[in-house]
């Protein structure tokens, strides 16, 4: 029995399915390493200022591995930007989990988004895809995922706290990110600080939902108005 257990790993390693899984796992790891190395370089130097050899050196890889996994530097740039935006979206959701009111929730989202350059990074990718339509599908999938996950997170918070949303979750999510991209791009061009960007986002977004206490007060006011009107009519 002992001899059989010693040989089992070698038999598994020789299994074609095992080899395929190992190859795929190694491939995913290498792609992740290249993305990790490329993102800070692209953010610091831009697309034109970053060479494939620089990325390969930072990832302890070969330039040929970059072209093997991503084909072109532009494709790698777009994938980096898309990934960073989705990471930012996840961070905003985590930051907003402690919010107890709709105002706190919106502030946490806006503060987290404007503290990062990920939206500006993604905007560069959007501009690039205008000339490289072969890269557009990745951007499209990223935007759809951004909106769907944002809508899911917002709907969850509304249900959890009993808020009354002023818009449908999907509309709220799309509006939030449209405002974020617009405000941040304009702000970067004007040299505005993260605090100024956050304030501007909050101003444009306005009220997103009402808390349970706000809804109760509104209902009480409505009932009083209705009661007063019926008395006047009587």
N, C-alpha and C positions, 0 to 999 in steps of 0.2 A: 504493500500500500504506500509506503514511504517513497519507493522508487517511482511510482506512478505520479505522485504529487510533484516530484522534482521535475519530471518531464512535461507536465501539463502546461506550464508557462511557455515552453519552447513550441509546443504544438499550437498554442493560441497565437503566438507571435507569427507563426508561419501561415496562419489562416488568412486568406485573401481579404476577408471582411475586416479583420483586425488591422491589416496593413492599410486599407482604405481609410478606416477611422483614424489611425495614427497620422496618416498623411494629411487628412482634413484638419485634424487638431493642430498639427504643426503649421499648416497654412494659415489658419485663423490666428494663431499666435504671432506669426510673422507679420500678417496684415495689421494686427493691433499694434505691434511694435513700431511699424513704419508710420502709422497714423499718429501714435504718441510722439514720435520724434519730429514729424513734419509740422504738426499743429503750432507749437510755439515758434518755430522758425518762420512759418508763413505769417503768423500774427505780428511778429517783430519786423520782418523784412519785406513782406508782401510776396506775391507770386513771382514777379520778375527778379526780385532780389534774392531768391532762394534757388540754389542749384540742386539738381538731383544728387550730385556727389556730396553736398552738405547734409542732405537728409540721410543718405546711406551711412555716412560717417557717424551721425548722431545716433543711428539705430544699430550701429555695428553690423551693417549689412552690405551687400553689393548693389551698385546701381542697377544691375540687371534684374535684381529682385523687385525693384520698384516698378520697372516696366513690365515685369511678368505679372505682378498682382494688380497694377492699376493702369497699365498701358502708357499713360502720359502723366506729366506733372500736373496738368490742368485737372485731370480726373481725380488725382490724389488731393488737390486743393479743394475741390468741390466736396469730396467725401469728408475731408477734415472739417470743413465748415458746417456741413449738415450734422455730423456727429456732435460737434461742439454745441450747436443750437439745441439738439435734443437733450444733451447733458444739462444745459442751462434750464430747459423746461422742467426737467426732473428736480433741479435744485429749487426752482421757484415753488413747485408743489410742496416740497419738504419744508421750505421756509414759511409757507402759509398755513401749515397744519396747526400751529399754535394759536391762530387767529380765533377770536371769539365773536367778532362782529364783522359785518360786510366791509366796513371801512378799514379795519385792521387787515382783513384778507387782501383787499386791493392794494393797500400800502405795502404789505410784505411782498407781493408779486412785483410791483413796480420798483421797489427798492432793490430787489435781487437782480432783476433784469438790467437795470441801468447801471449797476455796479460792475457789470461784465462787458467785455468788448465782443462777445460772441455774436450779438445781433449784427454789429458792423461787419464782422468777419463773414457772416452769412450773406449780407448784402453784397459783398464783393463777389461771392459765388453766383448770386443772382445776376449780376452784371455780366459775368463771364459766360453764363449759359445763354445769354442773348445772342452771342456769336458762336456758341458751341451747343447746338440743339441736341447733339448726342448725349450731352450731360444733363439735359432737362429732366428726364424721368426720375433721376435720383432726388433732385430738388422737389419735384412734385410729390413724390412719396414722403419726403421729409415734412413738407408742409401739411399734408393730409394727416400724418401721424401726430404732428404738433397740435393740430386742431382737435383731432379725435381724443387724444389723451388729455388735452386741456379741458375739453367739454366734460369728459368723464370725471376729472378731479373736481371741477367746479360743481357739477351736479351732486357729487358725493358730499361736498361741504354744505351745500344748500340743504340737502336731506338730513345731514347729521345735526345741523343747528336749527333746523326749522325755519330758515330764511325764506323770504318771498323774493325770488329773482325777478328783475324788471324785464329780462329778456330770456329767450331760450338758451340753454347751456352752450349749444353749438354756436349760436350768434354771439354770445358773450366771449367765447374763446377766440373766435375769428376777429372780433373787434379789438380785443386786447392786444393780439399780436400785430394787427395792422397798425394800431396806434403806436405800439412799441417800436416797430421798424421805422415808421415815419418820424417820430419824435427823436429817436436816437440818431438817425442819419442827419436830420437837420441840426441837432445839437452838436454832433461831432464837427460839422462844417462851421458852426458858430463858436466852437471852442468852449462849450458849456460843460460845467462840472457834473458829476453823477448826481449830486443833490439837486441841481437845477433841472436835470433831465427827469428825475423822479417827480419833482413838483409839477413839471409840465405834463407828464403822463397822467398824474392824478387829476389835474385840472381838465384835461381833455376827456378822460374816461368818465368823470363825474360819478354819480351814484350807480352802483351795479345791482344792489339788492337791499332789502329792508330786513332787519332782524325781527324776531318774534315779538319783542317788546314794542318795536315801532309799529308793527302790523296791528297789535292789540290797541295801541293808542289811536291809530287811524280808525279802527273799527268803532271805538268808543265815541270818537268825534262824529263819525257818520251817523251813529245811532242817536246821538244827541240832536244833530241837525234834523234827522228824520222826525224825531219826537217833537221838536220845536215847530216844524212845518205843519205837522198834523194838528197841533194845538191851535196854530194860527188859522188853519182852515176851519177848525171846529168853531 
